[in-house]
């Protein structure tokens, strides 16, 4: 156990959780992430893979991931199929000292309610799998941050849905001094069951030389336990996994480039599996929609015909919880009406619950 990380220690063993120098651990991991990012940018492939292996073996990375999963994250008290929860300093110390990268096991299927009354399935990995996913993510994410397309905003460091809405505003408002284009038509697209249907190979082919490709493949193929029954997964990446949002972005990487190759004047703004395409005329969007469907079908995906539409900005459209519409020559951005109503109901329920105590 490195004395650079620990305040004290003996024979390479962590004795107390309070021994850890978190500032030092964070600095080590941040430095490694920066070096991985730089290696990918410069095309230094051997150096990139060497650094990724170093990150996966890094004690600092292990310590930070255990802390994040068992202390910081909202789901820290949620167990997987093994019913294990690690919530005391002594348990964390034991986990670090005995750490071995676990084999992938099935996730636990749970269901959470959606605003439309339906339920969204989540796959909850075991605590040890979540730690392992966080470790691997720290080796994979900086590589792809150096490669991701400029108008991809979902689940990325330093980006948010507000940045995506800002880019929409720029494309549609048309401030020429800031790169605006006066686009008036919008393809509001919806991918049907993205997280359940994306082909595993479309993700695995993109990470073909990563040191932990086989482990990632194991997570994708492990399946889930629902009501005591083990269900295999031939497609999709489970919502609920630490690494799933990153894998989703990797699976859709290249969509923006493909659209630009079809028509370089089009604009695309993507937030994970939600995206819009903007253009000056309706015909351009009708043409590119055919190409988008073909690109997605090669990855096991399809556009939802019921939820996908081409609209003029005078009629408005919803994106990421906001409504964008042109009114009397001005582009207006406001919270989506349905989201406001849901928020008001939740606030009323919360207030009533507090007053009843």
C-alpha positions, -999 to 999 in steps of 0.1 A, spaced: 0 0 0 16 32 -12 27 57 16 19 84 -10 -17 75 -6 -19 65 30 -10 86 61 2 54 77 1 17 70 20 -15 74 31 -43 50 10 -29 21 -23 -33 39 -48 -5 45 -57 -6 82 -82 23 85 -103 41 60 -92 74 76 -56 66 64 -64 75 28 -50 108 15 -80 116 -8 -64 147 -23 -34 127 -34 -55 98 -47 -76 122 -68 -45 139 -82 -30 106 -93 -63 95 -111 -68 129 -127 -32 129 -140 -37 94 -155 -70 104 -171 -52 134 -187 -24 113 -200 -50 88 -215 -68 117 -231 -36 131 -246 -24 97 -259 -57 92 -278 -56 128 -292 -20 122 -305 -28 87 -318 -2 71 -295 -20 37 -293 6 16 -275 10 44 -249 -28 46 -246 -32 9 -239 -3 9 -214 -19 39 -195 -53 22 -195 -38 -9 -179 -20 13 -154 -54 29 -145 -71 -4 -141 -44 -16 -117 -41 18 -99 -46 17 -61 -58 54 -62 -84 45 -88 -96 16 -66 -99 37 -35 -118 65 -53 -142 41 -69 -149 22 -37 -156 56 -20 -178 68 -49 -199 36 -50 -202 29 -13 -203 64 2 -213 91 -24 -237 76 -49 -274 77 -42 -277 40 -47 -250 31 -21 -276 13 0 -289 -7 -30 -278 -43 -32 -275 -65 -63 -285 -102 -66 -260 -111 -38 -277 -88 -13 -244 -73 -3 -242 -37 9 -209 -21 19 -216 8 42 -190 8 70 -153 19 70 -142 -16 81 -161 -32 51 -145 -7 27 -110 -15 41 -117 -53 37 -129 -48 1 -98 -28 -9 -73 -52 8 -90 -83 -8 -98 -67 -42 -98 -88 -73 -116 -79 -104 -149 -99 -102 -164 -120 -130 -196 -105 -144 -228 -117 -128 -264 -109 -137 -280 -77 -126 -311 -74 -104 -341 -62 -123 -362 -35 -106 -389 -12 -121 -393 25 -115 -424 45 -126 -423 68 -156 -443 100 -160 -466 84 -185 -476 57 -161 -455 29 -175 -425 15 -157 -388 17 -167 -367 -15 -161 -334 -10 -144 -306 -35 -140 -288 -31 -106 -253 -47 -106 -237 -60 -74 -216 -36 -53 -184 -53 -65 -195 -51 -101 -203 -14 -97 -168 -8 -83 -153 -27 -112 -173 -8 -137 -162 25 -122 -126 14 -124 -129 4 -160 -149 35 -168 -120 57 -156 -97 40 -182 -122 41 -210 -139 75 -206 -109 98 -212 -100 79 -243 -135 85 -258 -137 121 -245 -108 128 -268 -128 113 -297 -165 121 -292 -183 143 -316 -187 180 -308 -225 180 -305 -228 150 -282 -239 163 -248 -254 134 -228 -235 119 -198 -202 137 -206 -178 155 -184 -185 193 -182 -216 191 -204 -253 191 -196 -288 192 -212 -286 230 -209 -256 231 -232 -276 210 -257 -306 234 -255 -282 263 -260 -269 247 -292 -305 242 -304 -311 279 -297 -280 289 -316 -290 268 -347 -325 281 -347 -321 317 -337 -296 323 -363 -271 348 -348 -246 349 -376 -219 365 -355 -220 335 -332 -223 308 -359 -261 307 -362 -278 294 -393 -314 305 -392 -326 268 -395 -364 267 -394 -372 230 -396 -365 203 -370 -364 165 -371 -375 155 -337 -364 119 -336 -370 91 -311 -351 58 -310 -373 29 -300 -360 11 -269 -324 22 -273 -310 8 -241 -328 -26 -247 -320 -30 -284 -286 -17 -293 -265 -45 -307 -236 -56 -284 -212 -59 -314 -218 -22 -323 -203 -13 -289 -176 -40 -287 -163 -33 -322 -156 3 -311 -135 -9 -280 -119 -38 -298 -84 -32 -283 -93 -21 -248 -76 -42 -221 -110 -51 -205 -131 -57 -236 -139 -92 -225 -151 -81 -191 -173 -54 -207 -187 -81 -230 -194 -101 -199 -214 -73 -183 -234 -69 -215 -241 -106 -218 -246 -114 -181 -284 -109 -182 -307 -101 -153 -326 -118 -125 -363 -110 -125 -386 -127 -100 -360 -154 -94 -356 -162 -132 -323 -156 -150 -330 -139 -183 -302 -137 -209 -294 -105 -228 -285 -107 -264 -289 -70 -270 -289 -38 -251 -269 -23 -222 -287 -23 -188 -299 10 -174 -285 12 -139 -250 2 -146 -222 26 -138 -206 22 -173 -239 20 -193 -242 57 -202 -206 57 -215 -213 25 -236 -244 41 -249 -225 71 -262 -199 49 -277 -226 29 -295 -240 60 -311 -206 76 -319 -204 84 -356 -241 94 -361 -232 131 -363 -204 124 -388 -228 103 -409 -254 130 -410 -228 156 -419 -216 134 -448 -252 132 -461 -256 170 -459 -229 192 -443 -254 221 -438 -276 201 -413 -272 206 -376 -274 178 -351 -277 180 -313 -276 147 -294 -281 139 -257 -275 102 -253 -303 86 -274 -323 118 -277 -314 139 -307 -327 165 -331 -316 175 -366 -321 211 -379 -323 224 -415 -335 253 -435 -360 232 -455 -382 202 -448 -370 182 -478 -335 180 -465 -348 164 -433 -370 139 -451 -339 128 -471 -316 125 -442 -342 106 -421 -339 77 -446 -301 77 -441 -305 78 -403 -328 48 -403 -303 29 -423 -274 38 -400 -294 29 -369 -306 -4 -384 -270 -16 -387 -268 -12 -349 -300 -31 -342 -320 1 -337 -350 17 -353 -368 51 -353 -402 52 -335 -426 62 -363 -452 74 -337 -428 97 -318 -407 110 -347 -418 141 -366 -406 169 -388 -419 203 -376 -415 240 -383 -403 260 -353 -434 281 -355 -452 250 -342 -425 242 -317 -410 209 -303 -400 194 -270 -364 184 -263 -349 174 -229 -378 188 -209 -379 221 -227 -402 235 -254 -387 255 -282 -409 276 -304 -408 307 -326 -435 332 -317 -438 365 -336 -403 362 -349 -387 354 -315 -374 320 -305 -388 311 -270 -374 285 -247 -394 274 -217 -399 243 -196 -421 216 -212 -457 218 -199 -459 182 -189 -426 184 -169 -440 215 -150 -472 197 -141 -453 166 -129 -430 188 -108 -460 206 -93 -477 173 -83 -445 160 -68 -440 192 -48 -476 190 -36 -471 154 -25 -439 163 -7 -454 193 10 -484 173 22 -462 145 35 -441 170 55 -472 187 69 -487 154 79 -457 144 101 
